[in-house]
């Protein structure tokens, strides 16, 4: 057997982390490529902050879903 796991990434190789425009209850966190597992905990903390209405410890502008 062979198996291939897809590693979704974006053209700029930077993941999307942030809220969906116009959808307050939708938060995106995808496109981590081959670093998904190692970045999962940090991404989870950022998403937690967004969901709880807290300010994340880093600027999420580079990860914005609206950058494309």
N, C-alpha and C positions, 0 to 999 in steps of 0.2 A: 504494500500500500504506500501511496504517497499522499501527502497532505500539504497544502500551501495556505498559510494564513495571510489574508490581505492586511496590508499595513497602510491604511489610508493616510495620505498626506496632501498638502495643498501646493500650488505652484511655487509659493515662496518658502515652503518647508517650515512654516510657522503654524502651530495649531490655532484653532478658533476657540476662544474662551470668552464668553460674554452672553449677555441677554439678547433675545430675539427682538428685533425692532417691532414695536407695537404689540408685543405679546409678553406681558409682565411675568406670566407663569412659565415661560419657556427660557431655559438657559442652555447654551451650547458648550460642549467640551469635546472636540473631536479633531482629528487630523494630526495626531502626535507621531504618526509614522512608526518607525522602529523603536522609538523612545517611549511609547505609550505606557508600558509597565513601570518603567523607572520614573516617569513623571506623574503617575497616577495619584500618589499621595498629595503632592504639592498642588496639582490641579483640583483635587477634591477639596482642599482647604480654601482655594480661591472661589470655587463654586459655593461652598458653605457660606463664605462672607457675602457673596452676591445674593444668595437666597435669604439670608438673615438681614439684609439691608445694611451691612457693615462695609466699611471701606477696606478693600483688599490691601495688603502690605506693599504691593507693586502696582505700577501703572499698567492697566490692561489694554490701553489703546493699541499697542502693537498686535494684540490678539483679537481685536474687534471683528465680529462677523460682518460689519459694514465696510471692511477695507477693500473688498473686491467690487 
